[in-house]
Amino acid sequence: MSDWDFLHDMHNDGYSPEQIADAAACGYNPWECVPIDPEWIDAQFSNLAVDKPIKNVKSRDGFPYSTIEQTNIFHDLIECAARHFDNTGRYLQIWGELGEIYAEIEFGLRRHGTHEPGSDGTINGKLVEVKTISPEKNNDLVLVKSKGSFEKLLIVRIDEHFNFEGKLIDRTELKGGLGKYLRGQFDK
């Protein structure tokens, strides 16, 4: 008798295919479990006080609600931008947003709220400024304000076929430390 014979017993005892699949996924007999009383669960949460009102947020702690949905949106935006270019010969000017969504997906960027000065978000706890190089630009140089509070610069390059590459650079490696702008370059 194997450890999984209880699954056949479950079928014989009238359990649904979904219940049998759940038991197989968990690897235990459901009748050997002690069910948790719903009233006990409610009692555990009834004493929790909310100190401040909950406000609507646009994302949870800098991350999208669903990374899968964010990835789908990213691909939809790229497809739409490519179709627009094929139809008009002009690029949609959405490079910055595409670069930041790419940074979320590929580098784990946790974005700040809209219009927060100094940096776009964090990667591994470091403040990061994201700059995007569009296919319309003829060089790999980016300028970023030196007064920003960022610790790293992420340069995202998008080519004419809507292929994306990213390079994360430490702020200390940027040129022009005494001027109004710092310069970074995306070299292969």
SETORRO-61515 format. One record per residue: residue number from 1; residue in one letter; x, y, z of N, C-alpha, C, O in turn. Coordinates in pm, whole numbers, plus 50000, padded with zeros to 5 digits. Layout:
<rs>
     i   aa     n.u     n.v     n.w    ca.u    ca.v    ca.w     c.u     c.v     c.w     o.u     o.v     o.w
   NUM    a       X       Y       Z       X       Y       Z       X       Y       Z       X       Y       Z
...
</rs>
This chain:
<rs>
     i   aa     n.u     n.v     n.w    ca.u    ca.v    ca.w     c.u     c.v     c.w     o.u     o.v     o.w
     1    m   50085   49882   50000   50000   50000   50000   50089   50123   50000   50179   50136   50083
     2    s   50064   50214   49908   50149   50332   49897   50093   50446   49982   49983   50438   50035
     3    d   50174   50552   49993   50132   50670   50067   50018   50744   49998   49953   50828   50059
     4    w   49994   50714   49872   49894   50788   49795   49764   50710   49776   49674   50757   49706
     5    d   49751   50592   49837   49628   50514   49824   49506   50587   49879   49393   50560   49839
     6    f   49529   50681   49972   49416   50754   50028   49341   50833   49920   49224   50864   49937
     7    l   49410   50864   49810   49342   50936   49702   49233   50849   49639   49126   50898   49603
     8    h   49262   50721   49625   49159   50628   49573   49045   50615   49673   48928   50610   49635
     9    d   49080   50611   49801   48977   50604   49905   48889   50729   49901   48768   50721   49919
    10    m   48951   50844   49877   48873   50968   49870   48771   50959   49756   48656   50999   49771
    11    h   48816   50906   49641   48724   50891   49527   48607   50800   49566   48491   50830   49538
    12    n   48640   50689   49631   48537   50593   49672   48444   50652   49777   48327   50613   49785
    13    d   48494   50748   49857   48412   50809   49962   48331   50929   49911   48262   50993   49990
    14    g   48340   50959   49781   48256   51063   49723   48315   51203   49721   48243   51300   49698
    15    y   48446   51216   49745   48508   51348   49736   48511   51394   49591   48519   51312   49500
    16    s   48504   51525   49570   48504   51580   49434   48646   51574   49376   48743   51563   49450
    17    p   48656   51581   49242   48789   51583   49181   48876   51698   49231   48998   51684   49245
    18    e   48812   51814   49259   48888   51929   49310   48945   51898   49449   49060   51932   49478
    19    q   48865   51835   49534   48911   51801   49668   49025   51698   49661   49120   51705   49738
    20    i   49013   51605   49570   49117   51503   49554   49245   51568   49502   49355   51535   49547
    21    a   49231   51660   49407   49349   51731   49355   49416   51813   49464   49539   51815   49474
    22    d   49336   51881   49548   49393   51958   49660   49468   51867   49755   49577   51901   49801
    23    a   49410   51750   49786   49477   51656   49876   49607   51604   49815   49707   51588   49885
    24    a   49605   51578   49683   49727   51531   49616   49835   51639   49618   49953   51609   49636
    25    a   49793   51764   49599   49890   51873   49598   49951   51893   49736   50069   51925   49747
    26    c   49872   51873   49841   49922   51893   49977   49986   51768   50034   50072   51777   50122
    27    g   49946   51651   49985   50006   51526   50030   49957   51476   50165   50032   51412   50238
    28    y   49833   51505   50200   49780   51456   50328   49633   51417   50312   49565   51461   50219
    29    n   49588   51333   50405   49448   51293   50407   49367   51404   50471   49397   51445   50583
    30    p   49264   51455   50403   49188   51565   50461   49116   51525   50590   49093   51611   50675
    31    w   49080   51398   50606   49009   51357   50727   49102   51344   50847   49056   51324   50960
    32    e   49234   51355   50824   49329   51353   50935   49357   51493   50988   49429   51509   51087
    33    c   49301   51593   50924   49324   51732   50964   49221   51772   51070   49109   51722   51072
    34    v   49263   51863   51155   49170   51923   51250   49125   52054   51188   49207   52144   51169
    35    p   48997   52068   51158   48952   52192   51096   48963   52309   51193   48947   52292   51314
    36    i   48990   52425   51139   48998   52547   51221   48859   52608   51227   48792   52627   51125
    37    d   48817   52638   51348   48686   52696   51371   48682   52839   51316   48764   52921   51357
    38    p   48589   52870   51226   48581   53006   51171   48559   53112   51279   48609   53224   51265
    39    e   48486   53079   51384   48464   53175   51492   48596   53208   51563   48618   53322   51604
    40    w   48683   53108   51577   48814   53131   51638   48896   53227   51552   48962   53317   51604
    41    i   48892   53207   51419   48966   53294   51327   48916   53438   51340   48996   53531   51350
    42    d   48782   53455   51340   48725   53590   51353   48767   53655   51484   48796   53774   51488
    43    a   48770   53577   51592   48809   53631   51723   48954   53678   51723   48988   53774   51793
    44    q   49040   53613   51647   49181   53651   51642   49200   53788   51579   49295   53859   51613
    45    f   49112   53825   51488   49126   53951   51417   49034   54061   51469   49046   54176   51427
    46    s   48944   54029   51560   48847   54128   51606   48909   54238   51690   48854   54348   51696
    47    n   49021   54213   51756   49082   54311   51845   49184   54401   51776   49245   54487   51840
    48    l   49203   54382   51647   49300   54464   51576   49245   54605   51557   49135   54625   51506
    49    a   49323   54701   51600   49281   54841   51585   49351   54900   51464   49467   54871   51436
    50    v   49279   54983   51395   49337   55054   51281   49369   55194   51329   49279   55271   51363
    51    d   49500   55228   51333   49543   55357   51384   49509   55472   51292   49471   55580   51338
    52    k   49523   55450   51164   49495   55558   51070   49407   55504   50959   49410   55385   50929
    53    p   49329   55590   50898   49241   55542   50792   49322   55489   50674   49429   55539   50642
    54    i   49267   55388   50612   49332   55329   50496   49295   55413   50375   49178   55437   50348
    55    k   49397   55457   50301   49371   55537   50182   49396   55452   50059   49473   55355   50063
    56    n   49332   55488   49952   49354   55416   49827   49496   55442   49780   49542   55557   49779
    57    v   49564   55337   49741   49698   55351   49685   49697   55295   49545   49614   55210   49510
    58    k   49789   55344   49465   49792   55300   49326   49873   55173   49306   49858   55104   49205
    59    s   49959   55141   49402   50031   55015   49399   50066   54979   49541   50050   55061   49632
    60    r   50113   54860   49562   50146   54819   49698   50296   54830   49719   50375   54756   49661
    61    d   50333   54923   49804   50472   54945   49841   50566   54954   49721   50676   54900   49724
    62    g   50523   55022   49617   50609   55043   49501   50601   54934   49397   50655   54950   49288
    63    f   50534   54824   49427   50520   54715   49331   50379   54716   49272   50285   54757   49339
    64    p   50365   54673   49148   50231   54659   49091   50152   54553   49169   50212   54468   49235
    65    y   50021   54558   49163   49940   54456   49229   49971   54318   49173   49971   54220   49247
    66    s   49996   54309   49045   50026   54181   48981   50142   54199   48884   50133   54277   48789
    67    t   50250   54128   48909   50364   54138   48817   50333   54073   48683   50386   54115   48580
    68    i   50248   53971   48685   50209   53908   48559   50130   54008   48475   50155   54022   48355
    69    e   50033   54076   48538   49955   54176   48465   50044   54290   48417   50026   54340   48306
    70    q   50140   54333   48501   50231   54440   48461   50314   54398   48340   50338   54479   48250
    71    t   50357   54274   48337   50433   54223   48222   50345   54220   48098   50389   54255   47989
    72    n   50220   54178   48114   50127   54178   48000   50103   54320   47949   50101   54343   47828
    73    i   50086   54415   48040   50068   54555   48001   50191   54605   47925   50178   54672   47822
    74    f   50309   54572   47975   50435   54611   47911   50438   54561   47766   50468   54638   47675
    75    h   50407   54433   47746   50409   54378   47611   50300   54439   47523   50321   54462   47404
    76    d   50182   54467   47582   50076   54534   47506   50119   54674   47462   50094   54714   47348
    77    l   50184   54749   47552   50231   54883   47517   50335   54878   47406   50332   54961   47315
    78    i   50426   54782   47413   50527   54768   47307   50460   54737   47174   50495   54795   47071
    79    e   50365   54644   47177   50295   54608   47053   50220   54728   46996   50221   54751   46875
    80    c   50155   54804   47083   50081   54923   47038   50177   55027   46980   50148   55086   46875
    81    a   50290   55049   47047   50388   55146   46997   50444   55103   46862   50464   55186   46773
    82    a   50470   54973   46847   50522   54923   46719   50417   54937   46609   50450   54977   46497
    83    r   50292   54905   46640   50185   54920   46541   50168   55066   46502   50148   55097   46384
    84    h   50175   55156   46600   50163   55299   46571   50277   55344   46477   50254   55419   46382
    85    f   50398   55296   46506   50511   55333   46421   50491   55278   46279   50513   55349   46181
    86    d   50448   55152   46268   50424   55093   46136   50317   55168   46060   50323   55179   45937
    87    n   50219   55220   46131   50107   55289   46068   50139   55434   46032   50089   55485   45931
    88    t   50221   55502   46112   50243   55646   46092   50386   55684   46061   50412   55793   46009
    89    g   50481   55595   46092   50622   55631   46077   50672   55717   46191   50786   55764   46188
    90    r   50588   55738   46293   50627   55817   46410   50622   55728   46534   50539   55638   46545
    91    y   50714   55755   46626   50715   55682   46752   50620   55748   46852   50608   55871   46856
    92    l   50554   55666   46932   50480   55718   47047   50581   55763   47151   50680   55694   47174
    93    q   50559   55875   47212   50655   55929   47309   50623   55877   47450   50583   55952   47538
    94    i   50642   55747   47467   50616   55682   47596   50743   55615   47649   50735   55519   47726
    95    w   50858   55664   47607   50985   55597   47639   51012   55589   47788   51053   55484   47838
    96    g   50991   55698   47860   51020   55700   48003   50939   55597   48079   50992   55524   48164
    97    e   50810   55590   48049   50723   55493   48117   50762   55351   48080   50767   55264   48167
    98    l   50789   55326   47952   50833   55192   47911   50963   55154   47982   50978   55040   48026
    99    g   51057   55249   47994   51183   55221   48062   51162   55186   48208   51229   55097   48260
   100    e   51071   55257   48275   51047   55229   48417   50972   55097   48437   51000   55025   48532
   101    i   50879   55064   48349   50811   54935   48360   50912   54823   48335   50910   54721   48404
   102    y   50998   54841   48237   51104   54742   48211   51192   54726   48336   51229   54614   48372
   103    a   51225   54837   48400   51306   54832   48522   51235   54757   48634   51299   54685   48711
   104    e   51103   54771   48643   51026   54695   48742   51037   54545   48716   51062   54466   48807
   105    i   51018   54508   48589   51013   54366   48553   51151   54302   48557   51167   54194   48614
   106    e   51251   54367   48498   51382   54305   48483   51477   54329   48600   51564   54246   48627
   107    f   51462   54441   48669   51557   54477   48775   51492   54482   48914   51562   54503   49014
   108    g   51361   54463   48921   51293   54468   49050   51277   54607   49108   51273   54624   49229
   109    l   51269   54708   49021   51251   54846   49067   51121   54858   49146   51015   54814   49100
   110    r   51130   54918   49264   51011   54955   49342   50994   55104   49324   51069   55183   49382
   111    r   50896   55143   49246   50879   55285   49213   50823   55364   49330   50742   55315   49409
   112    h   50869   55490   49339   50812   55587   49432   50678   55634   49377   50638   55596   49267
   113    g   50609   55716   49455   50486   55778   49407   50516   55873   49292   50631   55907   49267
   114    t   50412   55913   49225   50425   56003   49110   50486   56137   49151   50451   56192   49255
   115    h   50576   56187   49072   50639   56319   49087   50720   56334   49216   50731   56444   49269
   116    e   50777   56225   49267   50867   56236   49382   51005   56274   49331   51059   56204   49245
   117    p   51062   56382   49380   51191   56427   49328   51307   56342   49381   51297   56280   49487
   118    g   51416   56341   49307   51541   56282   49353   51573   56146   49298   51690   56117   49270
   119    s   51472   56061   49280   51494   55928   49223   51359   55870   49183   51254   55920   49224
   120    d   51364   55764   49103   51240   55701   49056   51192   55588   49147   51074   55554   49146
   121    g   51283   55530   49225   51247   55419   49311   51371   55356   49371   51477   55418   49377
   122    t   51356   55231   49414   51468   55160   49474   51485   55023   49409   51389   54961   49364
   123    i   51610   54978   49406   51644   54842   49368   51737   54792   49478   51842   54850   49503
   124    n   51697   54684   49541   51775   54627   49652   51810   54732   49758   51921   54733   49811
   125    g   51714   54820   49787   51733   54920   49891   51812   55043   49851   51829   55134   49932
   126    k   51860   55050   49729   51936   55166   49679   51845   55255   49596   51766   55206   49515
   127    l   51855   55387   49618   51777   55483   49539   51827   55483   49395   51947   55491   49370
   128    v   51734   55473   49301   51771   55458   49159   51696   55561   49075   51576   55581   49092
   129    e   51769   55624   48985   51713   55711   48881   51716   55631   48752   51818   55570   48719
   130    v   51604   55630   48678   51596   55557   48551   51595   55657   48438   51516   55752   48438
   131    k   51682   55637   48341   51684   55718   48218   51673   55622   48100   51738   55518   48096
   132    t   51590   55660   48005   51564   55574   47890   51619   55638   47763   51598   55756   47737
   133    i   51690   55558   47686   51742   55600   47555   51648   55542   47449   51635   55421   47436
   134    s   51585   55630   47374   51489   55587   47273   51562   55556   47142   51678   55593   47125
   135    p   51494   55487   47049   51556   55461   46919   51577   55589   46837   51651   55588   46739
   136    e   51514   55697   46877   51530   55824   46807   51662   55892   46841   51708   55980   46768
   137    k   51723   55851   46951   51847   55915   46994   51966   55848   46925   51968   55726   46909
   138    n   52063   55927   46883   52174   55872   46805   52299   55843   46886   52403   55810   46829
   139    n   52292   55855   47021   52408   55816   47103   52359   55753   47233   52239   55751   47262
   140    d   52453   55702   47311   52420   55630   47434   52443   55714   47559   52454   55658   47669
   141    l   52452   55844   47545   52479   55934   47657   52349   55982   47720   52255   56019   47648
   142    v   52343   55982   47854   52227   56038   47925   52276   56140   48025   52387   56130   48078
   143    l   52193   56240   48051   52220   56341   48152   52120   56327   48264   52001   56302   48241
   144    v   52168   56342   48387   52081   56335   48503   52122   56448   48598   52241   56477   48612
   145    k   52024   56511   48662   52055   56623   48751   52140   56575   48868   52108   56476   48933
   146    s   52248   56648   48893   52340   56608   49001   52280   56628   49139   52326   56566   49235
   147    k   52177   56713   49153   52119   56736   49284   52026   56623   49328   51980   56622   49442
   148    g   51997   56527   49239   51911   56415   49274   51971   56330   49386   52093   56325   49403
   149    s   51885   56263   49460   51930   56183   49574   51958   56038   49539   51976   55955   49628
   150    f   51964   56005   49413   51983   55867   49370   52124   55816   49402   52220   55893   49409
   151    e   52134   55684   49421   52263   55619   49445   52311   55543   49323   52431   55520   49305
   152    k   52216   55505   49239   52249   55432   49117   52167   55489   49002   52058   55543   49022
   153    l   52221   55477   48883   52154   55518   48761   52129   55393   48678   52221   55317   48651
   154    l   52005   55373   48639   51971   55263   48549   51941   55322   48413   51846   55398   48396
   155    i   52025   55288   48315   52003   55333   48178   51936   55219   48102   51987   55107   48097
   156    v   51820   55249   48045   51746   55153   47964   51755   55199   47820   51720   55313   47788
   157    r   51800   55111   47734   51811   55144   47591   51708   55062   47514   51697   54941   47531
   158    i   51634   55131   47428   51534   55067   47343   51577   55088   47199   51599   55201   47156
   159    d   51588   54979   47124   51631   54994   46984   51510   55009   46892   51396   55006   46938
   160    e   51536   55025   46763   51429   55052   46666   51334   54933   46649   51227   54948   46590
   161    h   51372   54815   46698   51287   54696   46692   51217   54671   46825   51158   54565   46847
   162    f   51224   54770   46915   51164   54763   47048   51224   54652   47134   51155   54587   47212
   163    n   51354   54631   47118   51429   54544   47207   51485   54629   47320   51527   54742   47297
   164    f   51487   54575   47441   51527   54650   47560   51654   54591   47620   51673   54469   47623
   165    e   51740   54681   47668   51858   54644   47744   51871   54743   47859   51829   54858   47848
   166    g   51927   54698   47969   51946   54786   48082   52085   54774   48141   52146   54667   48138
   167    k   52135   54885   48196   52266   54887   48260   52255   54969   48388   52214   55085   48384
   168    l   52291   54909   48500   52287   54975   48629   52427   55026   48663   52523   54949   48666
   169    i   52437   55156   48690   52566   55220   48712   52565   55288   48849   52468   55354   48885
   170    d   52671   55271   48924   52685   55339   49053   52706   55489   49028   52774   55527   48933
   171    r   52649   55571   49112   52659   55717   49095   52804   55763   49091   52836   55858   49019
   172    t   52892   55698   49166   53034   55739   49170   53103   55720   49036   53209   55778   49013
   173    e   53045   55639   48947   53105   55615   48815   53062   55717   48711   53112   55716   48598
   174    l   52969   55806   48746   52920   55906   48651   53019   56021   48640   53092   56052   48734
   175    k   53019   56085   48525   53111   56196   48498   53041   56330   48523   52918   56338   48520
   176    g   53121   56435   48549   53068   56570   48564   53018   56600   48704   52918   56670   48719
   177    g   53085   56552   48804   53041   56564   48942   53024   56706   48994   52949   56726   49089
   178    l   53090   56806   48936   53082   56943   48987   52977   57027   48917   52943   57135   48966
   179    g   52924   56982   48805   52827   57062   48729   52684   57034   48771   52657   56961   48867
   180    k   52592   57094   48695   52449   57077   48722   52401   56937   48684   52303   56888   48739
   181    y   52470   56874   48589   52430   56742   48541   52545   56642   48556   52663   56678   48551
   182    l   52506   56517   48573   52601   56406   48567   52574   56334   48435   52461   56331   48386
   183    r   52679   56275   48379   52666   56205   48252   52693   56056   48273   52788   56016   48339
   184    g   52605   55977   48213   52624   55833   48211   52618   55785   48069   52557   55850   47983
   185    q   52681   55672   48042   52682   55621   47906   52655   55471   47908   52707   55397   47992
   186    f   52573   55428   47814   52541   55287   47798   52639   55229   47698   52621   55242   47577
   187    d   52742   55165   47748   52837   55095   47662   52806   54946   47670   52762   54897   47774
   188    k   52826   54878   47565   52807   54731   47569   52918   54668   47644   52920   54545   47658
</rs>
